[in-house]
Amino acid sequence: METIYLETSVPSAYFDIRNEDPKRKAITRKFWTKILPSFKVYTSVLVIRELGQVEESLAPKFLELISGIEQLPITKEAEELAGKYVIGGHNPQK
């Protein structure tokens, strides 16, 4: 079975209230129900933390949505790689 890592934007798009394009939410929900089950899915404690800090009414929905997904720890290697992405300009420092 192939693996996939979900970062914050994927579960966020599932309940998207900021984007006016209804296709984004529909595509994400289809991905979640039709495609994602064929993968071994991972997320990280950082994603859990980020989703827990969103708008009060949405945080419980996000956390419930990803509750069955295995959480990867933040390792030293991951922190070093993230630093390289930030230095390279691929991701914002925040």
C-alpha positions in Angstrom: 0.0 0.0 0.0 1.3 3.4 -0.9 1.7 6.1 1.8 0.6 9.7 1.8 1.3 12.5 4.3 -1.5 15.1 4.9 -0.4 18.6 5.8 -2.7 21.2 7.2 -4.3 22.4 4.0 -6.0 19.1 3.1 -8.2 18.7 6.2 -8.6 22.5 6.2 -10.1 22.4 2.7 -12.6 19.7 3.8 -14.5 22.4 5.8 -13.3 25.4 3.8 -15.4 28.4 4.6 -13.0 31.1 3.4 -12.7 30.0 -0.3 -15.7 31.0 -2.4 -15.0 28.2 -4.9 -17.4 25.4 -3.9 -15.4 23.0 -6.1 -12.4 23.1 -3.7 -14.5 21.7 -0.9 -16.2 19.1 -3.2 -12.9 17.9 -4.6 -11.4 17.6 -1.2 -14.3 15.6 0.1 -14.3 13.3 -2.9 -10.5 12.8 -2.4 -11.1 12.1 1.3 -13.8 9.4 0.7 -12.8 7.9 -2.6 -9.0 8.2 -2.9 -7.5 8.5 0.6 -8.8 5.1 1.8 -6.5 3.4 -0.7 -3.4 4.9 1.0 -1.7 4.4 4.4 -2.2 7.9 5.7 0.0 9.9 8.0 0.0 13.4 9.5 2.1 14.9 12.2 1.8 16.4 15.7 2.5 19.8 14.1 -0.6 19.5 11.9 -2.7 18.5 14.9 -1.3 21.5 16.7 -2.1 23.9 13.8 -5.6 22.5 13.3 -6.3 22.9 17.0 -5.5 26.6 16.9 -8.0 27.5 14.2 -11.4 29.2 14.6 -13.1 27.8 17.7 -16.1 26.3 15.8 -13.9 24.5 13.3 -11.1 23.1 15.5 -13.2 20.2 16.8 -14.3 19.3 13.3 -10.8 19.2 12.0 -9.5 17.2 14.9 -12.4 14.7 14.5 -11.7 14.4 10.8 -8.1 13.4 11.3 -8.6 11.5 14.5 -7.9 8.1 13.0 -4.8 9.1 11.1 -1.4 8.1 12.5 0.6 11.0 13.8 4.3 11.2 13.1 6.6 12.8 15.7 8.7 15.9 14.9 12.2 14.5 14.7 15.5 16.3 14.6 15.9 15.3 10.9 12.5 16.8 10.1 13.4 20.1 11.8 16.6 20.2 9.8 14.8 19.6 6.5 12.2 22.2 7.4 15.0 24.7 8.0 16.4 24.0 4.6 13.0 24.6 3.0 12.7 27.9 4.8 16.2 29.0 3.9 15.6 27.9 0.3 12.5 30.1 0.2 10.1 27.2 -0.4 8.1 27.7 2.8 7.4 30.8 4.9 9.3 31.0 8.2 6.0 30.9 10.2 
